């Protein structure tokens, strides 16, 4: 097979795999999640909240952060926590970054925030954090898979950006698939706080 033909086969393969992954992602969004409120079988919801008795729990994890610190599942207990999956290459992530900063400033000590960086070099991730004055640490891209898997399907690396709100007991109180704004996020944190 000639080099040109091989490149053509590889390109067709990439297109098919991308199409399949996109189809699977869209299909997964349209499936009702057990325990999620406000779901609809007609259209996928971007915001889902979980009732206190039906909140998904996290698996144990321990990951390294871009700033050299570590984060584990036990660090997510005691206060409401917001985790945002992002990448510097992601347009909606850039658009929502000021909203996340606003939420951090508004909520103060009522919630702690962490990012989960995906598919970035450390330099690109740090440049993004500096450009948007992100005031909280993020999981390194190399450890993002470990952190995402701990959410047992509530988060996926395919849905960037996405955000979860974890209650003080370590249960997932809410998730947002796609770009989030400050007022929505603040409301989700307040709901998670009052439901505890």
Residue, then its C-alpha position, 0 to 999 in steps of 0.5 A: x500500500x502506498x504512503x498516500x493510501x495509508x494516510x487516506x485509510x488513517x484519515x477515514x479511521x479517525x473520522x469514523x472514530x470521532x463520529x462514533x464518539x460524538x454519537x455516544x456522547x450525545x446519546x449518553x447525555x440524553x439518557x435519564x440518570x437514576x436519581x437525577x431530578x429534572x431529567x427529560x427523555x426528549x432533550x438532554x439536561x445541562x444541569x442535574x441535581x441529586x436528592x440528598x439520599x440519592x447522591x452518587x458517592x466518590x471512589x477513593x483517589x489521590x492525584x497531583x496538582x499543577x502547583x505541586x500539592x496533592x488532592x484526595x477524596x478525603x479533601x472533598x469532605x467537610x465543606x461543599x466543593x466545586x470541581x470544574x473540568x477544563x482545558x486551555x484549548x476549549x472555547x467554552x472553558x475560556x468563556x466560563x473562566x470569569x464566571x467561575x472566578x466570580x463564583x469563588x469571590x461571591x461564595x468565599x469560604x462557603x465552598x472550596x474550588x478545584x479544577x481538573x485540567x485535561x489534555x494540556x501541557x503543564x505550561x499551557x495550563x498554567x498560562x490559562x490560569x494566569x490569563x484568567x486569574x484562576x484562584x484555585x488549584x487544578x489537577x494535572x492533565x496526567x492525573x485527570x483520568x484518575x480524578x474523573x474516574x473517581x466520579x463513577x460516570x458522573x464526569x467524563x473526559x469527553x464533556x469539557x467543560x463540565x462542573x460538579x458540586x460535591x456536598x460536605x459528606x462527599x456526595x455529588x449534589x449537582x453536575x453541569x455538562x457544558x459552560x456554567x455561569x456564576x449565578x447557576x453555580x452559586x445557586x447549586x452550591x447554596x442548594x447543596x449547603x442547605x440540603x446537608 
